[in-house]
Each structure stands twice: as C-alpha cells, then as structure tokens.
Amino acid sequence: MLTVEKIGGTSMSQFKDVFTNIIKGKRSPEEYHNRIFVVSAYNNVTNWLLEHKKTGEPGVYVQFLENKDYSMALDNLCQRLVLINKSFEDIGLNQEEAKEFIEYRVKQAKIMLYSLSKVLASGYVNNEDICLAAREILASIGEAHSAWNSVNILNNNGITARFIDLCGFNDSLPLTIDERIAKAFEGINFDKILCVATGYTKGTEGIMRAFDRGYTEVTFSKVAVQVKADEAVIHKEYHLSSADPGIVGVDKAVPVGRTNFVIADQLADIGMEAIHPKAAKPLELAGINIRIKNTFDPEHPGTLITKEYISPEAKVEIVSGTPKVLAIEIHDPMMVGEVGFDLRIMTHFAKYGVSYILKSTNANSITMVIWDNIKSKELIADLKLHFYQVCVVPVSIVCAMGTNIAMPGFLYRASKALYEKGINIESFGQSLRQVNMQFVINRESYEDAVIALNDALCIQV
C-alpha cells in the first residue's frame, strides 16, 4: 500500500515525535518504505521568510520589496535555521552537513534575488511577476531545509531515505508543476526507499500565484495523484474533531472518524481547512481517500474522508465557524421584483475579489456574510457609494455540518440549544443539499454557541 503523507510545520518542529510516532511507529524495518512524505517548513520559518500569516509582521520578502538589506536579513534567518538544527542533534542530524546545506541554499537564493532586483530596477518588466518570483524563491527555502534535515536524520538512523527536491534551484528547466513532480519521482522503487519531498514545487505557472500559503497541500495532492497513491494522509497536531478542543474541552471534542469531501469543502469555506479545497479536488477526482491523523495519538485511525460516505445514522459530525466575519445588509425599497438586483451587487464583489460565505434575502434586503479583512473594507466603501442603504455588522458564523442531517429535528435542536444559551440568530442559511446549517450570531457569543451546538448535536448521551 503506497501512501503519500503530509506533515505540517508544528509537527515538523517536533520531529522526534514524528520519527517515533509516524515514521517508525510499530512497523518493522521492511515496512518503513512505500511511503512518501511531503513536508512543510518548521514552525514559523515561512513567516520569517515572507510575512507572519496572522499578524502581518514583515519577513525577508518585505525587505526585498522595500529595497532594504534583504541579504543581511537572509544571513540572520540562516543563523536561526542553524539554531533549529541543533534541536535535532540528539536524534541524529549531522550538524556540519546540515549547516553546509542550508548555508549553500541561502547563498543560491541571494544570487537569484540579486539578479531579480537588477531586473526590477531596469523598469522594463512587470514588477508583479518579479516580486512573485522573489516570493517563490524565499518560500522554498523553508521546505528544502526541513526535508533535507529529515532525510539526513532517517539515513543516520538506518532508514533508507531520499531527498526529493522539488524547488528547482539546481536546474533551469522550464517545467510545469506537474512535469517537475513526474520527473522527480520517475523510476523510484518505492518498495525499497522512503521519500521525503519538499512541500514547495517550482513550476512555470508559479505555485504561489494560485495557492499562496496553501502550496504545501497542493504539492501533496499532486504527488499523490502522480504516483497513484492508495491513500493520502495528513498529519496534524490534533484530531479532526466535532469542535475545537480549545473551546469545548478535550473531553467533549469527539474525533469525527468518517466524513466526505462535501463536508471538507464546507470546512474550507469558513477557513477551518481539513485540506485546501484546490488540493482536495484532484484527490477526489482520482478516487484517492484522505485520512487526517493526530501526530501525537498514533494508534488512533484518525478521520477518513471519502467521496461517497454518508453516515449510517443521522448526526451532526462537526460544529465549526469563525468570529472574524462581517454581515453586510443592502436594503432598497425598490428592490422588490427587480430582476438582477443581486447581480449588480455581485459585480462589486467581483471587482474586489471578495466571495461570500452566506447569503440570505427578503423582499427588499440582501444580507451577505464575508471575511473581515482589508478587501472587505474597500468593498464596503464602494457599496455605500452605489446602493441606497448599506448596513455593516461585525458578527460570528457558526455551522453545524453532517453527511446525514437532511431530516426533521436538527434545525429545531440547534435553534433550541442557542435559545437556551440566550443567543439570538441574526441570520440563517441552508441549501437544499442540507449538509450545513449556518447561524449568524453576535461576535461575543461565538464560543458559547460552539459549546451549545456541540453539546446538543455531537455529544452522544
């Protein structure tokens, strides 16, 4: 059975646990192979290289954009990466070899960035493309660092492993992402060797152009499809659970066990990605199931995501959501019966590249829930210039999802649970497919709502 397995940054930073729980486990030495690991950079490394994903704190990439001393910034980063290496000395990482590798890779990046900066200064090219190229070069350093280290540790522990470098630093071949992956894995006997691949893949189309920070999962997905994996496994620091353990408590966060790709899409829509939706689709179309496992609970089978699964019993599988959204209500007395009014609204959404999570309507109002970010602020200012009345309210959205909830009773139980907590439902959405009940509530009630819905719908008494 050939598996392709993704390991996230937080888990990679605790590689001793990865080595013990995931790679070795209870396997005999002959069972270590037939596995391909696609790895993320160590925790925070991509933030240092680009910018902090949550706070926006600038990294080396911003130094490059602002024409500051990115070379010194890379030197400082390299020192931090060498310091990370020291934390793996006790599990077999050769410190001298690891230092030599990352210093050379950073040196290569400097040469490339210097060339890009000169081209950028010429004024003859599209600045956006040059900046994106710099972003790609920098991002790839983190995955090359963690993947190379992992292979070094495995080989030093008697496990035959190969470094699959998809970053393209050592060639100038104009390959697409798919072509590079196909070339890298060509002729490998997976029965005899364990492969560790970089989560970043260089391609002529630019993997970050379409996926930005979701590129590791895209590489993982494309590798699995290329090698015709029997299963794609994602190792996380937690189980895919009925609700966030940090909110409802570990004892009430029930591992989901089984669900389908439709529910995975619902999670992605509210930012709680089991897997990036653009990475999930190729796997779904290829008939490759996804398994979400907990790095620190290796004996648990995890949650299996398949195309056809529907729960044999009616139940809500996951309660999730976010408090980081806005409800935009557009009201106009002249809206009644006017064909295409919502189309007018959507042209403004398209202009700013904003999509909505939920949409509800009545005779003269349309409410849409969107992410609260910079784009939303620009959109709202534009909408206020073009429509009669635009009301914006900071809210939360809480969703109750399941593969088998299309029957009487679930909406009643969910509404009752919120009512008993004193939480008003500001808006509501559910499609005919009935896999996701979406409740818009005030921001302050978000955690209480998650607890209430998890207790009422997911906890089996």
DATAKA-V792156 format. One record per pair of residues at least 12 apart in sequence whose C-alpha atoms are under 7 Angstrom apart, sorted by the first residue. I is the first residue (numbers start at 1). J is the second residue. If there is no record, write none. Layout:
((I | J) (I | J))
This chain:
((1 | 34) (1 | 230) (2 | 34) (2 | 35) (2 | 229) (2 | 230) (3 | 34) (3 | 35) (3 | 36) (3 | 229) (3 | 230) (3 | 231) (3 | 232) (4 | 35) (4 | 36) (4 | 37) (4 | 224) (4 | 229) (4 | 231) (4 | 232) (4 | 233) (5 | 36) (5 | 37) (5 | 38) (5 | 232) (5 | 233) (5 | 234) (6 | 37) (6 | 38) (6 | 39) (6 | 220) (6 | 233) (6 | 234) (6 | 235) (7 | 38) (7 | 39) (7 | 40) (7 | 234) (7 | 235) (7 | 236) (8 | 39) (8 | 40) (8 | 235) (8 | 236) (9 | 40) (9 | 41) (9 | 42) (9 | 43) (10 | 42) (10 | 43) (11 | 236) (11 | 237) (11 | 295) (12 | 42) (13 | 42) (13 | 43) (16 | 91) (18 | 295) (21 | 295) (21 | 298) (22 | 295) (22 | 298) (32 | 194) (33 | 190) (33 | 191) (33 | 192) (33 | 193) (33 | 194) (34 | 190) (34 | 191) (34 | 194) (35 | 194) (35 | 195) (36 | 194) (36 | 195) (36 | 196) (37 | 195) (37 | 196) (37 | 197) (38 | 196) (38 | 197) (38 | 198) (38 | 199) (38 | 220) (39 | 143) (39 | 147) (39 | 197) (39 | 198) (39 | 199) (40 | 143) (40 | 199) (40 | 216) (41 | 142) (41 | 143) (41 | 146) (42 | 146) (45 | 142) (46 | 139) (46 | 142) (47 | 59) (48 | 60) (49 | 61) (49 | 138) (49 | 139) (50 | 62) (50 | 135) (50 | 139) (60 | 73) (60 | 74) (61 | 135) (71 | 110) (78 | 103) (82 | 99) (91 | 153) (92 | 153) (92 | 156) (92 | 157) (93 | 149) (93 | 152) (93 | 153) (98 | 149) (102 | 145) (109 | 137) (113 | 134) (116 | 130) (136 | 208) (140 | 167) (140 | 200) (143 | 198) (143 | 199) (143 | 200) (144 | 165) (144 | 198) (147 | 163) (147 | 196) (147 | 197) (147 | 198) (148 | 163) (151 | 163) (151 | 196) (160 | 193) (160 | 194) (161 | 193) (161 | 194) (161 | 195) (162 | 193) (162 | 194) (162 | 195) (162 | 196) (163 | 195) (163 | 196) (163 | 197) (164 | 184) (164 | 195) (164 | 196) (164 | 197) (164 | 198) (165 | 197) (165 | 198) (166 | 180) (166 | 181) (166 | 197) (166 | 198) (166 | 200) (166 | 201) (166 | 202) (167 | 200) (167 | 201) (167 | 202) (168 | 202) (174 | 204) (175 | 203) (175 | 204) (176 | 203) (176 | 204) (176 | 205) (177 | 201) (177 | 202) (177 | 203) (181 | 223) (182 | 226) (199 | 216) (199 | 219) (199 | 220) (200 | 215) (200 | 216) (200 | 219) (201 | 219) (214 | 276) (217 | 275) (217 | 276) (217 | 279) (218 | 279) (221 | 279) (221 | 280) (221 | 282) (221 | 283) (225 | 283) (225 | 286) (229 | 288) (230 | 288) (231 | 288) (231 | 289) (231 | 290) (232 | 288) (232 | 289) (232 | 290) (232 | 291) (233 | 290) (233 | 291) (233 | 292) (234 | 291) (234 | 292) (234 | 293) (235 | 292) (235 | 293) (235 | 294) (235 | 295) (236 | 293) (236 | 294) (236 | 295) (237 | 294) (237 | 295) (237 | 296) (238 | 294) (239 | 255) (239 | 293) (239 | 294) (239 | 302) (240 | 255) (240 | 256) (240 | 292) (240 | 303) (241 | 253) (241 | 254) (241 | 255) (241 | 256) (241 | 318) (242 | 254) (242 | 255) (242 | 256) (242 | 317) (242 | 318) (242 | 319) (242 | 454) (242 | 458) (243 | 318) (243 | 319) (243 | 320) (243 | 454) (247 | 447) (248 | 451) (256 | 303) (256 | 317) (257 | 302) (257 | 303) (257 | 304) (258 | 303) (258 | 304) (258 | 305) (259 | 304) (259 | 305) (259 | 306) (259 | 309) (259 | 403) (260 | 305) (260 | 306) (260 | 307) (260 | 308) (260 | 309) (261 | 305) (261 | 306) (261 | 307) (263 | 401) (263 | 402) (265 | 277) (269 | 357) (270 | 321) (270 | 322) (284 | 307) (289 | 305) (289 | 306) (290 | 304) (290 | 305) (290 | 306) (291 | 303) (291 | 304) (291 | 305) (292 | 304) (310 | 403) (310 | 404) (311 | 403) (311 | 404) (314 | 404) (314 | 405) (315 | 402) (315 | 404) (315 | 405) (316 | 400) (316 | 401) (316 | 402) (316 | 405) (316 | 457) (316 | 458) (317 | 401) (317 | 402) (317 | 458) (318 | 400) (318 | 401) (318 | 402) (319 | 399) (319 | 400) (319 | 401) (319 | 450) (319 | 453) (319 | 454) (320 | 398) (320 | 399) (320 | 400) (320 | 450) (321 | 397) (321 | 398) (321 | 399) (322 | 396) (322 | 397) (322 | 398) (323 | 395) (323 | 396) (323 | 397) (323 | 443) (323 | 446) (324 | 371) (324 | 372) (324 | 396) (325 | 369) (325 | 370) (325 | 371) (325 | 372) (325 | 394) (325 | 395) (325 | 396) (326 | 369) (326 | 370) (326 | 371) (326 | 372) (326 | 392) (326 | 393) (326 | 394) (326 | 395) (327 | 367) (327 | 368) (327 | 369) (327 | 370) (327 | 392) (327 | 393) (327 | 394) (327 | 395) (328 | 367) (328 | 368) (328 | 369) (328 | 390) (328 | 391) (328 | 392) (328 | 393) (329 | 365) (329 | 366) (329 | 367) (329 | 368) (329 | 390) (329 | 391) (329 | 392) (330 | 365) (330 | 366) (330 | 367) (330 | 389) (330 | 390) (330 | 391) (331 | 364) (331 | 365) (331 | 366) (331 | 388) (331 | 389) (331 | 390) (332 | 364) (332 | 365) (332 | 388) (332 | 389) (333 | 364) (335 | 364) (336 | 363) (336 | 364) (349 | 379) (352 | 375) (352 | 379) (354 | 375) (355 | 370) (356 | 368) (356 | 369) (356 | 370) (357 | 369) (357 | 370) (358 | 429) (359 | 429) (360 | 429) (394 | 443) (395 | 440) (395 | 441) (395 | 442) (395 | 443) (396 | 440) (396 | 441) (396 | 442) (396 | 443) (396 | 446) (397 | 438) (397 | 439) (397 | 440) (397 | 441) (398 | 438) (398 | 439) (398 | 440) (398 | 450) (399 | 436) (399 | 437) (399 | 438) (399 | 439) (400 | 436) (400 | 437) (400 | 438) (401 | 435) (401 | 436) (401 | 437) (402 | 435) (402 | 436) (403 | 435) (405 | 434) (405 | 435) (406 | 434) (406 | 435) (413 | 456) (414 | 453) (417 | 452) (417 | 453) (417 | 456) (418 | 449) (418 | 452) (423 | 445) (424 | 441) (425 | 439) (425 | 440) (425 | 441) (426 | 440) (426 | 441) (427 | 439) (427 | 440) (428 | 440))
